[in-house]
Amino acid sequence: MTVQRVVHAPIGEVFDWLTTTTNYTASPLALRCRLTRPGRDTPYGVGAIRSHLWLIGWFRERITHHDRPHATEYVVHASLPPARHELGRMTFTEIAGGATQVTWTTRAEIALPLIGGALTRTVARPLITRAFRTILDAAETALAATPR
């Protein structure tokens, strides 16, 4: 599942906003998001644990890669509904005019025998990509209002 969005703000600001999990509650689909354990070198860096309660479920994630301002990666190691999660990644590319192209990708499947794949395609994929879009929209709104 991949969602892309141009955010009209400098790459460092976009990276910082989107890697700060508490900002996700600016989306109507994110109910509670918090940093459970800070990372080794920076609060949202490698080793950080984030906890998200979205309308689509609960997720506990561990940051596995942090390359400010270019990329961050995470893995969901606990969730309800249960899921097999291989990768979560956000990449950030500076584009003309001081804007930033964000690409948010996740590879996951609902972990239910026989019907997990079908549920992932028909239910989870549209909900997850919608959640990602609303968070990216919230980043655009928040950062567009920030004076530079």
N, C-alpha and C positions, 0 to 999 in steps of 0.2 A: 504494500500500500504506500503510495507516494503522493504527497501534496506539495505543490510549488506556489510561491507567492513572492511578489516584489514588495518590499517594505521600504518606504521612502524615508530612509534615515541611514546614517553612517553604519558601516559594518560592525564596529565595536559596540555601538549602542544596541543594535539589533541582537547581536550575540548575547550581550549581558541581559537584555530583557527576556529573551527566550530561554536562557538557561537558568533564570531565577524562577523556580517553580511556583512561588507564591503569586506571581503575576498571572498565572493561568486562571485564577478565579475571576479575572476580567471577562472571561468567556461565560456565557450563560449555562454551558454544559459542564463546567468545572465547579464543584461544590466546595471542596476543601483541598488545598494543596500545601504541603509543608516539607521543609527540610528536616528529616529525621536524624541524620548524622552528617556532619560536614565532611568534605573531601580532605585529602592529604595536604594539598598546597593552596587551595582556595575553597570557599564554602561549597560551590557546585562543581568542584573538580573531581578527579579520579577517586573513587571510593565513596563518594557522597551517596547517601540513601535518601530518596524522595518518596513521599507517600501521596497518592492522588485519589480522591474520591470524585468521580465524574458520574453523570447520569447513566453512563454506560457500564460502570463498574468501579471496583477498587483495585489499585495497582501499587505495588512497592517496587521501585526501580533502583538499580545501582549504576552509577556513572562508571563507564569503563574506559573512556577516552575523552580528553579535554584539550583542545588545541585552539585557544582563544586567538583570533576571532573567526577561525575557519571551520571548526567542526567540533561536535560533541556526540558521544555515543553512549547508549545505555542498554541495559537488559532488564526486563521485568522478571523478577525472581519469585514473586507471589502475586496472585490476582484472584478476584472473584468477578465474573465467572472464571474458572480455571482456564489457563491458556498456556500453550507452548510458545515461547517468545525467543526468536533467534537474534534479533537485532533491532535497535532503534537508533536512528542517526539523523542529525540535523547538520546540513552543510550550509555555509554562508559564502556568497561570492559578491564582491564589490562590483557594481555596474555603473555605467555612465550616470552623471548627475548626482552622485553621492548616495544612490539607493543601494539596496542589498537584495540579491536573489536568495531566498531561503528554500531549500529542498528538505522536506521532512519525510523520512522513510521508516517504515516498520515492517518486520516480517514476523507474523504471529498467526496462530490458529487456535480456535477454541478447542480445548482438550476434552472432547467427548467422543467416545467410541462410535463409529459408524456415521454419525451425523455432524461431527465437528467441522469437517471441511465444507459441507453445504451451509451450515450455519455461519461460518466465517465469511463465505462469499455473499450470502444473501442478507445477513443481519449485521455482523461485526464490521465488515469492510465499509459499508456506507456510514455507519455510526462513527467509526474511528476517523475516517477521512473528514467527516463533518466536524467532529471535535477538533481535529488539527486545524481545519480552516477557520473555525471561530477563534481559536487562540491566535492564529496568524493575523486575523482581522483585528483582534484586540491589540496586538503589538503595533499594527499600523496606526490605529486610532491613538494609542497612548504616546507613541513616538512622534506622530505628526503634531501633537499638542505641546511637545517639549521644545522650549526655545533653545536655539543654538547660538 
